[in-house]
Amino acid sequence: MLLSQTVLDSVTTLVVEEPRPGIALITLDRPKQLNALTFASFGELRRVVEALEAHAATRVIVVTGRGRGFCSGLDLGDAAKLADMSVNQMLAEQKTWADGIASLRLTSIPVIAAVNGPAAGAGFGLALAADIRLAARSARFNAAFVRIGLSGGDVGVSWMLPRIVGLARAAEIMLTGRPYDADESARIGLVNAVHDDDELLDAALDLATMIAGNSPLGMRLTKQVLQTNVDAPSLPAALELENRNQVLASRTEDMSEALAAFLERRVPRFNDR
């Protein structure tokens, strides 16, 4: 079992499964609302990601939505409550919501977003928090916050988006709030690939399986070095972290096993040691 019964019992808006060994599939499960996130959903997401982080056998996380939408953003019923919150209450809640999305970015486990249908507002942020984004042809992305009188910067979007598509593209996306379809999103580098809707999840699981075929520590260190060195102040600083990681990985049993398997043309048997 990927998660303890205690964690499973605390989750009502998400479903967590293991469709393939080592791959956790998190499915947003409010299809009638296009998987809009309630206030509670953010905390549930964080608890699930933290529990998967503690589960050594979890190698890759895939996030998707049930039905015809990935995530349409904050539930409108909950959004209507924002104006009635005090500044202090709103700030505390905002931190909780942002931390829920950021948990996917900050986990050491590689994350793939399989975006089916709309990814708007907080759902857009959720897709950006993944390391890799695959889109169905029905996918639509937009920073919907500005369309309801809020800032375009929310749940980490203003930090993640420029690093993915560049500052000028990010400015257009965030200032207009207009939707970007799957093909345009691929053209500007927002998504890695576009698939037919009925092939999207299999494509995401195939990619996850490929990643899971590499050594566990190697994948964790690769995600770390990518996320850290995108903001490295200099090439020498980036090389310092790369050099450290390579030395650490070379000390593991898994590195010896990976090399032996490569030379013997067989599938490696990793033990994360």
Backbone hydrogen bonds in HBPLUS format (Angstrom, degrees):
<---DONOR---> <-ACCEPTOR-->    atom                        ^
c    i                          cat <-CA-CA->   ^        H-A-AA   ^      H-
h    n   atom  resd res      DA  || num        DHA   H-A  angle D-A-AA Bond
n    s   type  num  typ     dist DA aas  dist angle  dist       angle   num
A0008-LEU N   A0004-SER O   3.04 MM   4  6.36 168.3  2.05 154.1 157.5     1
A0009-ASP N   A0005-GLN O   2.83 MM   4  5.93 155.7  1.89 147.6 153.6     2
A0010-SER N   A0007-VAL O   3.02 MM   3  5.19 138.9  2.19 101.4 113.5     3
A0011-VAL N   A0008-LEU O   3.24 MM   3  5.41 165.3  2.26 108.5 112.6     4
A0029-ASP N   A0013-THR O   2.84 MM  16  5.27 170.9  1.84 148.9 146.7     5
A0015-VAL N   A0027-THR O   2.93 MM  12  5.14 146.7  2.05 140.4 151.0     6
A0027-THR N   A0015-VAL O   2.85 MM  12  5.14 168.7  1.86 155.7 159.6     7
A0017-GLU N   A0025-LEU O   2.98 MM   8  5.15 157.8  2.03 140.1 147.3     8
A0025-LEU N   A0017-GLU O   2.84 MM   8  5.15 170.4  1.85 145.9 149.2     9
A0023-ILE N   A0020-ARG O   3.01 MM   3  5.48 165.2  2.03 141.1 141.0    10
A0059-ARG N   A0022-GLY O   2.66 MM  37  4.99 162.6  1.69 138.1 144.5    11
A0060-VAL N   A0022-GLY O   3.23 MM  38  6.63 153.0  2.31 155.5 157.8    12
A0024-ALA N   A0060-VAL O   2.92 MM  36  6.31 161.8  1.95 166.1 166.6    13
A0062-VAL N   A0024-ALA O   2.81 MM  38  6.17 163.2  1.83 165.7 169.6    14
A0026-ILE N   A0062-VAL O   2.79 MM  36  6.13 162.8  1.81 167.8 172.7    15
A0064-THR N   A0026-ILE O   2.99 MM  38  6.45 155.6  2.05 161.9 167.6    16
A0028-LEU N   A0064-THR O   2.92 MM  36  6.38 163.6  1.95 150.9 151.5    17
A0066-ARG N   A0028-LEU O   2.92 MM  38  5.93 155.2  1.98 162.5 164.0    18
A0033-GLN N   A0030-ARG O   2.98 MM   3  5.61 145.1  2.10 119.1 128.7    19
A0035-ASN N   A0030-ARG O   2.76 MM   5  4.30 157.2  1.81 135.0 130.7    20
A0034-LEU N   A0031-PRO O   3.07 MM   3  4.79 158.2  2.12 109.2 108.2    21
A0036-ALA N   A0033-GLN O   3.09 MM   3  5.57 141.9  2.24 111.1 119.7    22
A0072-SER N   A0034-LEU O   3.02 MM  38  5.60 137.7  2.20 144.8 155.6    23
A0037-LEU N   A0073-GLY O   2.72 MM  36  5.93 155.5  1.78 152.2 159.2    24
A0075-ASP N   A0037-LEU O   2.81 MM  38  5.34 164.6  1.83 140.4 137.4    25
A0041-SER N   A0038-THR O   3.01 MM   3  5.08 130.8  2.26  99.4 112.8    26
A0044-GLU N   A0040-ALA O   3.08 MM   4  6.35 157.3  2.13 153.0 160.2    27
A0045-LEU N   A0041-SER O   2.87 MM   4  6.09 158.5  1.91 152.8 157.7    28
A0046-ARG N   A0042-PHE O   3.11 MM   4  6.37 161.0  2.14 145.8 150.5    29
A0047-ARG N   A0043-GLY O   2.98 MM   4  6.20 161.6  2.02 149.6 154.4    30
A0048-VAL N   A0044-GLU O   2.98 MM   4  6.18 160.3  2.02 151.7 156.9    31
A0049-VAL N   A0045-LEU O   2.97 MM   4  6.18 168.7  1.99 155.4 158.2    32
A0050-GLU N   A0046-ARG O   2.95 MM   4  6.07 165.2  1.97 152.2 156.6    33
A0051-ALA N   A0047-ARG O   2.96 MM   4  6.08 150.4  2.05 141.8 150.1    34
A0052-LEU N   A0048-VAL O   2.88 MM   4  6.16 154.0  1.95 150.8 158.1    35
A0053-GLU N   A0049-VAL O   2.88 MM   4  6.09 151.0  1.96 147.2 155.6    36
A0054-ALA N   A0050-GLU O   3.16 MM   4  6.39 143.0  2.31 136.9 145.6    37
A0055-HIS N   A0052-LEU O   2.99 MM   3  4.90 146.9  2.10  97.6 108.1    38
A0058-THR N   A0055-HIS O   3.02 MM   3  5.85 168.8  2.03 129.9 133.5    39
A0061-ILE N   A0110-PRO O   2.95 MM  49  6.31 164.7  1.97 161.1 166.1    40
A0112-ILE N   A0061-ILE O   2.83 MM  51  6.26 158.5  1.87 159.0 166.3    41
A0063-VAL N   A0112-ILE O   2.86 MM  49  6.30 157.7  1.91 160.1 167.0    42
A0114-ALA N   A0063-VAL O   2.82 MM  51  6.00 169.7  1.83 165.0 168.5    43
A0070-PHE N   A0118-PRO O   3.21 MM  48  5.62 132.5  2.45 129.3 142.5    44
A0071-CYS N   A0118-PRO O   2.93 MM  47  6.08 168.4  1.94 156.4 160.2    45
A0120-ALA N   A0071-CYS O   2.99 MM  49  6.48 152.6  2.06 152.7 161.5    46
A0078-ASP N   A0075-ASP O   3.06 MM   3  5.37 120.1  2.43 104.1 118.0    47
A0079-ALA N   A0075-ASP O   2.82 MM   4  6.10 155.7  1.88 152.9 161.3    48
A0080-ALA N   A0076-LEU O   3.04 MM   4  6.15 142.7  2.19 140.4 147.5    49
A0081-LYS N   A0078-ASP O   2.98 MM   3  5.38 153.1  2.05 110.3 118.7    50
A0082-LEU N   A0079-ALA O   3.17 MM   3  5.52 160.9  2.21 111.0 116.7    51
A0084-ASP N   A0081-LYS O   3.15 MM   3  5.55 141.0  2.31 108.5 119.1    52
A0085-MET N   A0082-LEU O   3.10 MM   3  5.46 162.3  2.14 112.2 117.8    53
A0090-MET N   A0086-SER O   2.84 MM   4  6.00 167.5  1.86 156.5 160.2    54
A0091-LEU N   A0087-VAL O   2.90 MM   4  6.05 157.3  1.95 149.6 155.8    55
A0092-ALA N   A0088-ASN O   3.08 MM   4  6.28 159.3  2.13 145.5 150.6    56
A0093-GLU N   A0089-GLN O   2.95 MM   4  6.17 162.9  1.98 152.7 157.6    57
A0094-GLN N   A0090-MET O   2.74 MM   4  5.83 159.2  1.79 149.0 155.8    58
A0095-LYS N   A0091-LEU O   3.10 MM   4  6.27 154.7  2.17 143.4 148.8    59
A0096-THR N   A0092-ALA O   3.28 MM   4  6.60 152.6  2.36 139.8 146.7    60
A0096-THR N   A0093-GLU O   3.00 MM   3  5.05 113.8  2.45  96.3 112.4    61
A0097-TRP N   A0093-GLU O   2.93 MM   4  6.29 158.6  1.98 157.5 163.3    62
A0098-ALA N   A0094-GLN O   2.90 MM   4  6.10 167.6  1.91 154.6 158.1    63
A0099-ASP N   A0095-LYS O   2.87 MM   4  5.97 158.0  1.92 147.3 153.7    64
A0100-GLY N   A0096-THR O   3.09 MM   4  6.27 145.7  2.22 141.6 149.9    65
A0101-ILE N   A0097-TRP O   3.34 MM   4  6.74 157.6  2.40 150.5 154.1    66
A0102-ALA N   A0098-ALA O   2.90 MM   4  6.07 167.2  1.92 154.7 159.1    67
A0103-SER N   A0099-ASP O   3.02 MM   4  6.02 130.4  2.27 138.3 148.1    68
A0104-LEU N   A0101-ILE O   3.22 MM   3  6.06 151.5  2.30 121.2 125.8    69
A0105-ARG N   A0102-ALA O   2.95 MM   3  5.06 118.5  2.34  99.3 115.3    70
A0106-LEU N   A0102-ALA O   2.85 MM   4  6.05 156.0  1.91 159.8 167.3    71
A0107-THR N   A0103-SER O   3.04 MM   4  5.91 133.5  2.26 137.4 145.5    72
A0131-ASP N   A0111-VAL O   2.90 MM  20  5.30 137.0  2.08 126.7 138.8    73
A0132-ILE N   A0111-VAL O   3.22 MM  21  6.61 147.3  2.33 152.2 160.1    74
A0113-ALA N   A0132-ILE O   2.85 MM  19  6.28 164.4  1.88 162.7 166.5    75
A0134-LEU N   A0113-ALA O   2.87 MM  21  6.15 172.5  1.88 174.1 176.1    76
A0115-VAL N   A0134-LEU O   2.80 MM  19  6.09 158.6  1.85 174.6 167.6    77
A0136-ALA N   A0115-VAL O   2.86 MM  21  6.08 159.1  1.91 166.8 160.2    78
A0140-ARG N   A0117-GLY O   3.15 MM  23  5.80 147.4  2.26 114.5 111.0    79
A0119-ALA N   A0140-ARG O   2.63 MM  21  5.87 143.7  1.76 166.2 176.6    80
A0142-ASN N   A0119-ALA O   3.25 MM  23  6.71 151.2  2.33 147.7 147.0    81
A0123-GLY N   A0120-ALA O   2.77 MM   3  4.84 140.3  1.93 143.6 133.0    82
A0121-GLY N   A0142-ASN O   3.02 MM  21  6.50 146.7  2.14 152.1 162.2    83
A0124-PHE N   A0121-GLY O   2.94 MM   3  5.11 128.1  2.21 100.9 114.7    84
A0125-GLY N   A0121-GLY O   3.06 MM   4  6.53 154.3  2.12 148.2 155.4    85
A0126-LEU N   A0122-ALA O   2.85 MM   4  6.09 146.1  1.97 139.2 148.8    86
A0127-ALA N   A0123-GLY O   3.10 MM   4  6.34 153.0  2.17 139.5 145.3    87
A0128-LEU N   A0124-PHE O   2.98 MM   4  6.29 156.7  2.04 150.1 156.9    88
A0129-ALA N   A0125-GLY O   3.01 MM   4  6.19 140.6  2.17 144.1 154.0    89
A0130-ALA N   A0127-ALA O   3.24 MM   3  5.63 154.1  2.31 107.3 114.5    90
A0192-ASN N   A0133-ARG O   2.74 MM  59  5.64 161.5  1.78 158.1 163.9    91
A0135-ALA N   A0193-ALA O   2.96 MM  58  6.28 171.3  1.96 159.2 162.1    92
A0195-HIS N   A0135-ALA O   2.80 MM  60  6.21 155.7  1.86 160.1 168.4    93
A0139-ALA N   A0136-ALA O   2.95 MM   3  5.24 166.0  1.97 114.1 118.5    94
A0137-ARG N   A0195-HIS O   2.99 MM  58  6.05 121.2  2.34 157.6 162.1    95
A0141-PHE N   A0180-TYR O   2.94 MM  39  5.10 160.2  1.98 140.3 146.6    96
A0180-TYR N   A0141-PHE O   2.76 MM  39  5.10 147.4  1.86 142.9 154.2    97
A0147-ARG N   A0144-ALA O   2.93 MM   3  5.32 145.8  2.05 111.1 121.9    98
A0148-ILE N   A0145-PHE O   3.12 MM   3  5.69 164.3  2.15 114.5 119.5    99
A0150-LEU N   A0145-PHE O   3.16 MM   5  5.24 153.9  2.23 147.2 140.4   100
A0157-VAL N   A0154-ASP O   2.86 MM   3  5.56 173.2  1.86 132.5 134.5   101
A0159-TRP N   A0156-GLY O   3.10 MM   3  5.43 143.7  2.24 108.1 118.5   102
A0160-MET N   A0156-GLY O   2.95 MM   4  6.12 168.8  1.97 163.6 167.1   103
A0161-LEU N   A0157-VAL O   2.90 MM   4  5.51 161.4  1.93 146.5 152.7   104
A0163-ARG N   A0160-MET O   3.13 MM   3  5.41 126.2  2.43 105.0 118.9   105
A0164-ILE N   A0161-LEU O   2.97 MM   3  5.15 145.2  2.09 105.9 116.7   106
A0165-VAL N   A0161-LEU O   2.95 MM   4  6.15 169.8  1.96 172.1 172.6   107
A0166-GLY N   A0162-PRO O   2.86 MM   4  4.36 135.4  2.06 115.0 123.9   108
A0170-ALA N   A0166-GLY O   3.01 MM   4  6.10 159.2  2.05 148.5 155.3   109
A0171-ALA N   A0167-LEU O   2.86 MM   4  6.06 152.6  1.94 149.7 156.9   110
A0172-GLU N   A0168-ALA O   3.16 MM   4  6.48 158.0  2.21 147.5 152.3   111
A0173-ILE N   A0169-ARG O   2.97 MM   4  6.25 167.9  1.98 157.9 160.9   112
A0174-MET N   A0170-ALA O   2.90 MM   4  6.00 165.7  1.92 153.3 157.2   113
A0175-LEU N   A0171-ALA O   2.86 MM   4  5.77 155.3  1.92 147.4 154.1   114
A0176-THR N   A0172-GLU O   3.10 MM   4  5.89 156.6  2.16 143.8 148.9   115
A0177-GLY N   A0173-ILE O   3.14 MM   4  5.74 151.6  2.22 132.5 141.1   116
A0185-SER N   A0181-ASP O   2.94 MM   4  6.04 156.5  1.99 151.8 159.5   117
A0186-ALA N   A0182-ALA O   2.94 MM   4  6.19 148.3  2.04 146.7 154.8   118
A0187-ARG N   A0183-ASP O   2.98 MM   4  6.22 153.0  2.06 144.2 152.1   119
A0188-ILE N   A0184-GLU O   3.08 MM   4  6.37 146.3  2.20 149.1 156.2   120
A0190-LEU N   A0185-SER O   2.79 MM   5  4.97 136.1  1.98 163.5 161.4   121
A0191-VAL N   A0185-SER O   3.35 MM   6  5.80 148.4  2.46 114.0 114.5   122
A0189-GLY N   A0186-ALA O   3.18 MM   3  5.09 157.1  2.24 100.3 107.2   123
A0199-GLU N   A0196-ASP O   2.89 MM   3  5.29 156.7  1.95 115.2 122.9   124
A0200-LEU N   A0197-ASP O   3.41 MM   3  5.36 157.2  2.46 100.4 106.7   125
A0203-ALA N   A0199-GLU O   3.00 MM   4  6.15 154.6  2.07 151.7 159.5   126
A0204-ALA N   A0200-LEU O   2.93 MM   4  6.26 154.1  2.00 152.9 160.5   127
A0205-LEU N   A0201-LEU O   2.87 MM   4  6.13 158.1  1.92 152.1 158.1   128
A0206-ASP N   A0202-ASP O   2.82 MM   4  5.98 151.6  1.90 146.4 154.4   129
A0207-LEU N   A0203-ALA O   3.02 MM   4  6.20 157.1  2.07 143.7 149.5   130
A0208-ALA N   A0204-ALA O   2.89 MM   4  6.10 155.6  1.95 143.6 151.2   131
A0209-THR N   A0205-LEU O   2.84 MM   4  6.00 150.9  1.92 142.9 150.7   132
A0210-MET N   A0206-ASP O   3.03 MM   4  6.32 149.4  2.13 142.9 150.7   133
A0211-ILE N   A0207-LEU O   3.03 MM   4  6.38 158.3  2.08 151.2 156.3   134
A0212-ALA N   A0208-ALA O   2.83 MM   4  6.03 160.3  1.87 150.4 156.6   135
A0213-GLY N   A0209-THR O   3.08 MM   4  6.20 119.8  2.46 134.4 147.9   136
A0213-GLY N   A0210-MET O   3.21 MM   3  5.20 144.8  2.34  95.3 105.6   137
A0214-ASN N   A0211-ILE O   3.06 MM   3  5.74 168.1  2.08 120.1 123.2   138
A0219-MET N   A0215-SER O   3.02 MM   4  6.28 151.2  2.10 154.1 160.9   139
A0220-ARG N   A0216-PRO O   3.06 MM   4  6.37 158.9  2.11 150.6 156.5   140
A0221-LEU N   A0217-LEU O   2.85 MM   4  6.02 169.0  1.86 159.6 162.2   141
A0222-THR N   A0218-GLY O   2.97 MM   4  6.01 143.9  2.10 134.8 145.1   142
A0223-LYS N   A0219-MET O   3.02 MM   4  6.24 161.7  2.06 149.0 152.5   143
A0224-GLN N   A0220-ARG O   3.03 MM   4  6.26 158.7  2.08 145.0 151.4   144
A0225-VAL N   A0221-LEU O   2.88 MM   4  6.07 164.3  1.90 149.5 153.0   145
A0226-LEU N   A0222-THR O   3.01 MM   4  6.13 157.5  2.06 148.2 154.2   146
A0227-GLN N   A0223-LYS O   3.06 MM   4  6.21 167.8  2.08 151.4 154.4   147
A0228-THR N   A0224-GLN O   2.91 MM   4  6.01 154.3  1.97 151.5 159.1   148
A0229-ASN N   A0225-VAL O   2.92 MM   4  5.66 161.5  1.96 139.3 145.6   149
A0231-ASP N   A0228-THR O   3.23 MM   3  5.94 157.1  2.29 114.8 120.8   150
A0232-ALA N   A0229-ASN O   3.16 MM   3  4.44 167.6  2.18  93.2  96.6   151
A0238-ALA N   A0234-SER O   3.11 MM   4  6.42 155.3  2.17 145.5 152.3   152
A0239-LEU N   A0235-LEU O   2.85 MM   4  6.09 158.6  1.89 158.2 164.5   153
A0240-GLU N   A0236-PRO O   3.01 MM   4  6.24 146.0  2.13 143.1 151.4   154
A0242-GLU N   A0238-ALA O   3.05 MM   4  6.34 166.3  2.07 152.8 157.1   155
A0243-ASN N   A0239-LEU O   2.77 MM   4  5.87 165.9  1.79 153.4 157.3   156
A0244-ARG N   A0240-GLU O   3.04 MM   4  6.21 160.6  2.08 145.3 150.5   157
A0245-ASN N   A0241-LEU O   2.95 MM   4  6.16 168.4  1.97 155.6 158.2   158
A0246-GLN N   A0242-GLU O   2.93 MM   4  6.15 159.1  1.97 153.7 159.3   159
A0247-VAL N   A0243-ASN O   3.08 MM   4  6.28 160.0  2.13 149.4 154.4   160
A0248-LEU N   A0244-ARG O   2.99 MM   4  6.27 164.3  2.01 154.4 158.8   161
A0249-ALA N   A0245-ASN O   2.91 MM   4  6.08 168.5  1.92 152.8 155.9   162
A0250-SER N   A0246-GLN O   2.97 MM   4  6.05 148.8  2.07 142.4 150.9   163
A0251-ARG N   A0248-LEU O   3.17 MM   3  5.50 153.0  2.25 106.5 114.5   164
A0252-THR N   A0249-ALA O   3.23 MM   3  5.65 169.3  2.24 115.6 118.1   165
A0253-GLU N   A0273-ARG O   3.15 MM  20  5.43 169.2  2.17  92.8  92.8   166
A0257-GLU N   A0253-GLU O   2.94 MM   4  6.23 155.2  2.00 150.5 158.4   167
A0258-ALA N   A0254-ASP O   2.79 MM   4  5.94 157.1  1.84 146.6 152.6   168
A0259-LEU N   A0255-MET O   3.04 MM   4  6.25 160.3  2.08 148.2 152.8   169
A0260-ALA N   A0256-SER O   2.98 MM   4  6.15 160.1  2.02 145.3 151.2   170
A0261-ALA N   A0257-GLU O   2.85 MM   4  6.00 163.7  1.88 152.8 157.3   171
A0262-PHE N   A0258-ALA O   2.97 MM   4  6.12 153.8  2.04 143.0 150.1   172
A0263-LEU N   A0259-LEU O   3.04 MM   4  6.28 162.2  2.07 149.9 154.0   173
A0264-GLU N   A0260-ALA O   2.88 MM   4  6.04 146.5  1.99 146.3 156.5   174
A0265-ARG N   A0261-ALA O   2.82 MM   4  5.69 106.2  2.37 136.5 152.1   175
A0266-ARG N   A0261-ALA O   3.00 MM   5  5.04 163.7  2.02 139.9 145.2   176
A0265-ARG N   A0262-PHE O   3.32 MM   3  5.05 155.6  2.38  94.9 101.9   177
